[in-house]
Amino acid sequence: MFRLQGSKVLAVDMTGDAVKAKNGSMVAYDGRMAFKKLTGGGEGLRGMVTRRLTGEQMTVMEVKGHGTCWFADRASEINLVSLQGDKLYVESSNLLVTDAGLRTGTTFTGLRGASQGNGLFTTTVEGHGQAALLSDGPAVVLRVSPQYPLIVDPGAYIAHQGSVRQSFQSGVTFRTFLGEGGGEAFQIRFEGDGLVYVQPSERNTIAGDL
């Protein structure tokens, strides 16, 4: 069971089961725990080759045992996501812990990933269970509906789930050159039905200010 202690520490209670966690993110534990570093994001040889080819690197460890293990990463905010057979798309740098029963992989993101400076691929998490995401500041969960598409700054994007289509659009207008625009050269447009997770602090991207 995942429990937040404050907003920056995750406690995971285990009774012989396991979780996959970002390598080096364990800060304390009690009881009996075993730690094993996993290659290729814990996806085996195929996952290791895929991640090496795509550049979507993710170094994780398996934590298994009886007791409670606490995780954190550089005082980042932690956000819990419950999956009920659906798929979560998340940047590997924002993924802290997943239930061992959840499957991870990689998928092509195209220009969105390029605009973020993260490459053309991103990490997927799917199945039934919980995942813990990292954010720079408390994450905001925004709803996308067929009637209300959502426009997101690539530097603030963390993850999304649901039946959502994404496209890449230019934020450059005549007002941008007059200094009256939003300042973002590119934006991500989400359409469909789902959720998008954004953080209140923008990472540096090639889609930043002109």
Backbone hydrogen bonds, N-H to C=O, Kabsch-Sander energy under -0.5 kcal/mol:
donor,donor_aa,acceptor,acceptor_aa,energy
3,R,11,A,-2.8
5,Q,9,V,-2.9
6,G,4,L,-0.6
8,K,5,Q,-0.5
9,V,5,Q,-0.6
10,L,71,F,-2.8
11,A,3,R,-3.7
12,V,69,C,-2.7
13,D,1,M,-2.3
13,D,11,A,-0.5
14,M,67,G,-3.3
16,G,65,G,-3.2
19,V,63,V,-2.1
20,K,98,T,-2.7
21,A,61,M,-2.8
22,K,96,L,-2.8
23,N,59,T,-2.5
25,S,22,K,-2.0
27,V,70,W,-2.7
28,A,70,W,-1.2
30,D,68,T,-2.3
32,R,66,H,-2.2
33,M,31,G,-0.5
34,A,64,K,-2.8
36,K,62,E,-2.2
38,L,60,V,-2.7
41,G,58,M,-0.7
42,G,39,T,-1.3
43,E,39,T,-0.6
43,E,40,G,-1.0
44,G,39,T,-0.7
47,G,43,E,-1.2
48,M,44,G,-2.3
49,V,45,L,-2.5
50,T,46,R,-2.7
51,R,47,G,-2.8
52,R,48,M,-1.9
53,L,49,V,-2.4
54,T,50,T,-2.5
55,G,51,R,-1.8
57,Q,55,G,-1.6
60,V,38,L,-0.7
60,V,58,M,-0.7
61,M,21,A,-2.8
62,E,36,K,-3.5
63,V,19,V,-2.6
64,K,34,A,-2.3
65,G,17,D,-1.6
66,H,32,R,-2.3
67,G,14,M,-2.6
68,T,30,D,-0.5
69,C,12,V,-2.2
70,W,28,A,-3.3
71,F,10,L,-2.9
72,A,25,S,-2.3
76,S,73,D,-2.1
77,E,135,S,-2.1
78,I,7,S,-2.7
79,N,133,L,-2.6
81,V,131,A,-2.8
83,L,129,G,-3.3
85,G,127,G,-3.0
88,L,125,V,-3.5
89,Y,160,H,-2.9
90,V,88,L,-0.5
90,V,123,T,-2.8
91,E,158,I,-1.6
94,N,91,E,-2.1
95,L,92,S,-1.3
96,L,94,N,-0.6
96,L,132,A,-2.8
97,V,132,A,-1.1
98,T,20,K,-2.7
99,D,130,Q,-2.1
100,A,18,A,-1.5
102,L,99,D,-1.7
103,R,126,E,-2.9
105,G,124,T,-1.8
107,T,122,T,-2.2
109,T,120,L,-3.5
110,G,120,L,-1.4
112,R,109,T,-1.2
114,A,110,G,-1.6
115,S,111,L,-2.6
116,Q,112,R,-1.2
117,G,113,G,-0.6
117,G,114,A,-1.0
118,N,113,G,-2.1
119,G,113,G,-0.7
122,T,107,T,-2.4
123,T,90,V,-1.6
124,T,105,G,-2.2
125,V,88,L,-2.5
126,E,103,R,-2.5
127,G,86,D,-1.3
129,G,83,L,-2.1
131,A,81,V,-2.4
132,A,97,V,-3.1
133,L,79,N,-3.3
133,L,131,A,-0.5
134,L,94,N,-3.1
135,S,77,E,-1.9
137,G,135,S,-1.2
140,V,198,V,-2.9
142,L,140,V,-0.6
142,L,196,V,-3.0
144,V,194,G,-2.9
145,S,148,Y,-1.4
148,Y,145,S,-0.6
150,L,190,F,-2.4
152,V,188,I,-2.9
156,A,153,D,-1.7
157,Y,153,D,-0.9
158,I,197,Y,-2.5
159,A,197,Y,-1.3
160,H,89,Y,-2.0
161,Q,195,L,-2.2
162,G,87,K,-0.8
163,S,193,D,-1.7
164,V,162,G,-1.8
165,R,191,E,-3.6
167,S,189,R,-2.2
169,Q,187,Q,-2.6
171,G,185,A,-2.7
172,V,185,A,-0.7
173,T,171,G,-0.5
176,T,173,T,-0.6
177,F,173,T,-1.2
178,L,174,F,-0.9
179,G,176,T,-1.4
180,E,175,R,-2.9
181,G,175,R,-0.8
185,A,183,G,-0.6
185,A,207,A,-0.9
185,A,208,G,-1.2
186,F,207,A,-1.0
187,Q,169,Q,-2.9
188,I,152,V,-2.8
189,R,167,S,-2.8
190,F,150,L,-3.3
190,F,188,I,-0.5
191,E,165,R,-2.8
193,D,163,S,-2.5
194,G,144,V,-2.0
195,L,161,Q,-2.3
196,V,142,L,-2.5
197,Y,159,A,-3.2
198,V,140,V,-2.3
198,V,196,V,-0.5
199,Q,156,A,-2.6
203,R,155,G,-2.1
206,I,115,S,-0.6
207,A,115,S,-1.1
208,G,205,T,-1.0
